[in-house]
Amino acid sequence: MKLILCLSISFLSIAVWANSPSLKTTGELSHWKQTGRYVEVERLCKAFAKKFPDHVDCVTFGKTPEGRLMRALIVAESKKYLLSFWNHKKKRPVVFFQGGIHAGEIDGKDAGFWLLREMLEKESNPRLMDTLKRVTWVFVPVFNVDGHERFGKNHRPNQIGPEEMGWRTTSQNYNLNRDYMKADSPEMRAMIQLLDKWDPILGLDLHVTDGAQFQHDISIIMEPIFHGPSEVRNIAKEIQNTVLANLKQLNHLPLGFYPSFRIEDDPSSGFALGVAPPRYSQGYLSLKNRVGMLVETHSWKDYATRVKATRNALESSIVAVAEKGKEWRKIMEDLDKASSQQIGKEEGLSFENTDKQEEINFLGYKYQRQSSDISGGTQISYFPNQPEVWKVPLLTEVVSKVSEKIPAGYIVPKAFVSIVVPKLEIHGIKFYEILEGVGEREVETFRADSFSFANKSFEGHQSLTVTGNWKKEKVVLFPGDVFVPSEQPKVRVLFHLLEPKGPDSLLAWGFFNARFESKEYMENYVTESFAKELLKKPEIEKAFQEKLDNSEFEKSAEQRLEFFYRLHPSWDKNLGLYPVYRVDKKFK
């Protein structure tokens, strides 16, 4: 009887809220105990546009695999700025923020609607309302819509509230927060088109972090800080400093780095600054000479606290862009136009910390680490009623671990155009088919010295890691091969897609794995016979003996036979040859 009564009240509440003209969310109406279903996003998107037609447009920018419409709200001073054309024409800065890329971490959806309602309905915040004269918003309440509707309790066991929430991944089980470069999911392909259309100078990705229990309630992590054009790094630092200062004034306890221990479950190991690879939104935006912000509220704070912190971070960011956004946009557009100046420059692909560090005061709680009878490892227990200050190291310097010079462009052989070109098109990268100048040409090729496949699938791919270097070599080009020039605004997106040692390159994600699989073979008894003849040559015998000094090689019959097979004319010269070439001058 009690269960039936509770369900009746719940359904009645949903019915009332669904038919109500109120622009409040389920979150507000439930005093931040609950969050609404996606039907509420649909309703509010249309309701805001209907009530404030000069300021809000409700647009559809994609459809999910389960057939749901992906919605965004465009918010501006006047109706004309609800069209991307006018924003580009007037050099008007755009701020983009997305909620629910992980649909269980749904603070951003309710925070965004709350902020928008306060601004437009009450007009109780003149400073915020005034920002619309200088900034356009693009607000995606829920990115992972299908995941949002996989609704239920216990989806986030490390998180306090709301009572029910969505699921981390999409209906196809993609983690959208790993998909910005490879763009496997239809949701991501739609999102990249939306970003290209509106070209925000600042994009915010709204999350909730798991992990240790501590006092801090929100983290603001920026890109770029350690790589890319210094002009954009300076803008990112200025925005971060402004937002952190505002949050402190509002009695939050913000951090300027991601609060993940260097050694899991060991607070004394401290933290490290880093660079987000472009599979993440903030890393991806930084490659486009734009600023990305990762907002992480802390899962051990209740839902009301987290939504308020997210709302305040949004407001602080919008105000910051309103003050200097037009100036920042010009800096970014000038960098886009100067893409040719990037050619020949060293660009980092992956990064690492040096030993440089400083001791920081981190607001934590008393904790205890001890052996676990359950796992057999070490367990940690926190005591949230006993706050304390942890004095821990923070690694503060980040340098390039792997880097390459940006070439004049890349050539994609015709046989691999069907793999590469669709990805270029998704990212809006220009290319053209080679019709003249074919035949034998000198290019740079990458032949892997070694390569290894991951032991298990990750995001539907078996990733590949290679070592090796680019070298001059003559190859034969054919009509239908494709040239991709580096002289274009998205030169760094192109570079990270096609440089084989990049962590989010097409090679690293396994799109060329077949090229690294041996398809032909030679029988062992034939190799043995061939090897005996080869060993009559002193230089071969010397090289073989040197290899035997390696114990792994010495004990491996397979490696020893392969040493000789590689010297046979039948060896596949294409094995390990990366099927994309580089050129050091524009191809004609």
Helices and strands as residue ranges (DSSP letters): H 2-19, H 26-29, H 38-51, E 56-63, E 69-75, G 79-82, H 84-89, E 94-98, H 107-117, I 118-122, H 126-131, E 136-140, H 145-148, G 176-178, H 186-198, E 202-209, E 218-223, H 230-249, E 254-255, G 267-269, E 271-272, H 281-287, E 291-298, H 303-337, G 339-342, E 346-353, E 357-371, E 378-395, E 398-405, E 409-412, G 414-416, H 417-426, E 432-433, E 439-453, E 464-477, E 482-485, H 491-498, G 513-516, H 524-534, H 538-548, H 551-555, H 557-565, E 581-583
